[in-house]
Amino acid sequence: MNPRNFAEIKIIEAFEKQTDDCPICELIYTSVEKFVEEILYEFVNDPNTRSRLRRGICSKHVLAIENTLNNHPELGLLGLAIIYEDIMSEMIKDMVKNCHTESECLFCKHESESEKIYVETCTSFISDILSIYEKSKRILCRDHYWKIFSTTNHINQENLKAIQVKKLLDLKSKLTVFIEKHDYRKDKQMGDTPRACKIAGMLISNNRIQDGRNRLWLWRFLPKR
């Protein structure tokens, strides 16, 4: 397989990873994290960036920024303090004028654009990566499965569905084992089944990027085996 562009390379790398979370979610989260780093490193004092940030930041991406800073303490808090002070100055001006406008989170916009790129790219060569997906531990979340499924042809739909159902049945069986192991009449080790609950929660949650209230990318904080 010869990837044609950077997005395809990233998708192949993501699908090849032997972790049991959604590869598209990971790609989007990483893109947002790098966007946060880029702003805090280079664009804190950029007038255009500051103007776009004054529209506000959703609660999900405030947490994303804090997580990025925890992962990269070298960034410090100064850049973030400057951004927050600027946003609050704008909020105070609006309050004085009794003016309220709907805010648009810059990070939600970036996240939405990243998702569009990765979903469309994945769909464009899904037949080439289905074998990789089948062999990996990766499981597409509900939202990204349907977005890819609904935009590909019938043959790819059937192949993707077969792989996805098999992966979900395997995960479901782990949940069943986990439940059965709580039966006081049975003496068994828990093994890795507790993690199945965390993975299942990530996979079944609904993704709503457009309103800034989608899931908090819980896969990012799952404990490693």
Secondary structure as GFF3:
##gff-version 3
##sequence-region A 1 225
A	DSSP	alpha_helix	6	16	.	.	.	ID=ss1
A	DSSP	alpha_helix	23	42	.	.	.	ID=ss2
A	DSSP	alpha_helix	47	53	.	.	.	ID=ss3
A	DSSP	alpha_helix	59	71	.	.	.	ID=ss4
A	DSSP	three_ten_helix	73	75	.	.	.	ID=ss5
A	DSSP	alpha_helix	78	96	.	.	.	ID=ss6
A	DSSP	alpha_helix	106	124	.	.	.	ID=ss7
A	DSSP	alpha_helix	126	135	.	.	.	ID=ss8
A	DSSP	alpha_helix	142	149	.	.	.	ID=ss9
A	DSSP	alpha_helix	154	180	.	.	.	ID=ss10
A	DSSP	alpha_helix	193	204	.	.	.	ID=ss11
A	DSSP	three_ten_helix	209	211	.	.	.	ID=ss12
A	DSSP	three_ten_helix	218	221	.	.	.	ID=ss13
###
